[in-house]
Every structure is written in C-alpha cells, then in structure tokens.
Amino acid sequence: MLVSEFDCFLGNELPPAGVITKLNQLTPMSPNVIVCTLNIANTETDDNASAAVVTVWIAKTLLSSKLTAKELYVPNRYIVPRGSFEVTGLLLTPGENIWVSSDTGNVTFRVTGWLDTSKLASVV
C-alpha cells in the first residue's frame, strides 16, 4: 500500500527453507533510486531451536540461478528464534532486485522504502 507517491511497499515474503526468493515487487526506473529498509525476523517460538541462517543478495539478474558471491549483501547471518535483523539505507538502483533465502521456513523478510527522485542519496 502506498502512503504517498514516494513511499513504497516493496515486498514481504516467508520463503520455504532453502528456496531463494525475489523479495522486491518494484524496481526504480532510471535515473531514480529507492532507499530501502530491510527487516528480517525469525518467527520460530521454540527458544531451544537453532538459529536460522539467512542470506541476502542484491543483483540485476531476474533468475536466482544466476546469483554470484559478488552480489552477496548479507552473507550467512544467524538470527536466533524470536530475533530480528534490520538493514537501513539500502540503495536499490534501476534494474536491481533483492533476493533472500533462509535455511528454515520460519523467517520473514520485508522491504519498504521511498523513491528518491531528487537524488538526495547520491550526495550523502
């Protein structure tokens, strides 16, 4: 749901264990960028369960099979049950996609952001 023309809900996923999933439903058009916040939460309620291992890629590919180690953004981050991790200030440029994966099926990924049409992020 868009709050204004500049606010973006980009995606929310609960991928099955081991499946690499495209998270964003929107990518900016040139020359704009989207400034994003990525929230990752382990919804496991058993405190004795193992930590989930999550991985995030940012890549211009449209196929998960084409992802490379060079495109890793968050490699093998451990998140304990009921734990969360947040990445702020993530820049999504034209053609880029956010790909996510977890070794368990109980990790949610959510990305929100705003469209930077004034190029403010490029001068920071």
C-alpha angles and dihedrals in degrees: 000000000000116000092192135347089275101046116086135194100203105179151317124206141172099192123194116256113287096005118127107221133188106238108187121075092190134047123189122254119234129305095018131084132203117228105213144192116208118202120193121185132180104218094190108129098193104096089199093059120106121264115265118244112221131188130193128192130187110203143148092230122110093206125068089213089066096058116122135199088249089065095054110125101171109019118197100334114182117222119185122221110288088011130125142197129202132198116196130188094030110162118216110196127195112300096010123130133193114230122191138188139173133189089228130051096231102075119106123205123198128176126189130168151145131258111246104210093158094057092236091146092056093063098048 
